[in-house]
Amino acid sequence: MAEIKSTLDLVMERTKNLTMTEQEKRQQALAEFRTGVSALIRKYADGVLSPDQLQNELGLLGRASGGRDRGVILDEIAKRIDPDRDNQRLLDLLNEICKAGTAPIESALDEYDRAVAAKSHERIEELRVLLAHSFGISGSAVQPNLGADSDWAVVRQAIRERFATELQREVGSLKCRFV
């Protein structure tokens, strides 16, 4: 009688003589290291891990994968820097683990906040004038809702994109110090 083989049996049978080259092994180890670092940085950013716990976990991960690549760690931290959120934990992490001065990044984030505040104030005033002239609605109690203003969303996105480029440039300059 014919034997019924599972999918796993078929795969194992077809791949039993395959081997990985040294380069493929290094690439796989780096990919696994990157995945592990990403998970640890996410836990740290969410407040699940303390800085000491993160350092210990990164050390264990580095030993398990055969090395610790600061460039990978920096990339994973940089991915999570968001100008619309509080980035202090990530900036502290850059200072602590990567020994990277974060003043240029902090400066770019502060500049972003100032640009958004200035443009939002301008847009609020424009909307107040529009409401007064078009609908006769005016007074100190009038507070336009920027969240519902499609023009504001476009302006804010343009500001975000401009500063995202600057943040990438600042993070790129940090990468150069590790290479």
N, C-alpha and C positions, 0 to 999 in steps of 0.2 A: 504494500500500500504506500501511496505517496505521503511524504512527510510534509506537514504544514509548518512553514517557518514564519516566525514573527518578523516584523520590520527591523527590529533591533538585530536579530540573527542575520538577516540579509545584509544590513549595513556592516556589521562586524566581519562577516565573511568577505565582503568586497574590499574592506580597508585594512585587513590584517597585515598586508605586506607594505603598507605606506609608512614612510618615515618623514620627519620634518628636518629641513636643513637648519643649520645654526642660525641663519638670518631669520627664518620663520619662527624659530624658538624665541629669539630676542624680540621680534615684533609681537608675538603673542604675550610674552612676559610684560612688555611695555603696555600693551592694551589692558591686561589684567591689572597692572599697577595703576593705570589711569582710571579705570573703573572703580577700583578700591579707594583711590584718593578722592574721586568725585563723591562717593558715598560718605566718606568721612567729613569732607568739607561741608556737605549738605547738612549732616548731623550737627556739626559745629555751628553753622549759620542758624540752624533752628533752635540752638540752645540746648541740645541734648548732650553734647560733649563739652567739657571744660577745656581750656587751652592745654593743661597738663595731660588730660586724657587723650586729646587729639595728638599731641606730640608722641605719647606712648604708642598709640595706634599706628601713626605714620612710621614710627621706628620698626614696629613689628611687621608692618606691610613691606617696608623697604628691605628688611632682612629676608622675608619670605620670597620676595620677587628678585632678589639679587642686587639691589641698589636703590638709591633714593635720588630721583631726578627732580631738582628744585624747579626746573622749567615746567614740568608737569604740574607740580603743586601751584606754581604761580598762575599757570593757565586756568586751572580749576577755580582758583580764588577770583581771578579777573572775570571769568564768565558770570560770576554772581554779583559783581559790583553793579548796582542799579542806581542811577542818579535820583530816582523817585523814592528811594527807600533809605533807611538808616544803614549805613555801611560801616559803622564804627568797629563792629566785631571783625569784619573782614580786613579792615585797615590795620587793626591791632595784630591780626594774624600775619599779615604781610611783614609788619615790623618784627614780630617775635620769631616766626619760623624762617622766613626768607631773608631776614636781616636787610630788608629793603626800605629805604626812606620813602615815606608815602606823601611827603609835602606836595609834590606836583599833582598827585592824584586828588588829594584833599583840596588843593587850590582849584582844580578843574571842577570838582563837585560843588564847591562854594560859588564859583562863577556861574554854574548852571542854575543854582538856586536863586542867585541874584537876577539872572536873565529871565527866569520864569516869573519871579515876583514882579519885576518891572513891566514885563509884557502883560501879565494878568491885571495889574493896576491900570495900564493903558486901556485894555479891553473892557474892563468894568466901567471906566469913565465913558468910553465910546457907547456902551450899551445904555448907560444912564441918559446920555444925550439923546440917543435914538428913542428911548422910551418916553422921554419928556416931549420931544418934537412930534413923534408919530402918534402917541396914545395919550399924551397929557398926564403921564404918570411921573411924578417927581417927589423929591423929599429925602430926608436922611434915612428913612426906613426902607427905601428901595435898595435891594441887594440883588443884582443880577446873578443868575445861576450859570457860572462858567461851564459847569459840567454838562449843561444842556445846549451849549453854544457850539455848533459845528465849525464855525470859523475859528474859535479858540482851539478846538481839537487839532485843526490843521497847523496852526501857529505853534502850539506846544510840541507837536510831533516834529516839526522842522527844527525847533530848538533842541529837542532831544537827539535828533540825528546829528546835528552839528557837534554837540558835546560828546556824543558816543564816539565820534571820530577822534576827538581830542583825548578822550580817556584811553582809547586803543593806542594812540601814539605814546601816551605817558606810560602805559603798561608795557608797551614795546620797548621803551627805553630801559625799563627795569629788567626785561628779559636779557638785554645785551650784557648786563652785569653778571649774569650767571653762565653765559656761554663761554 
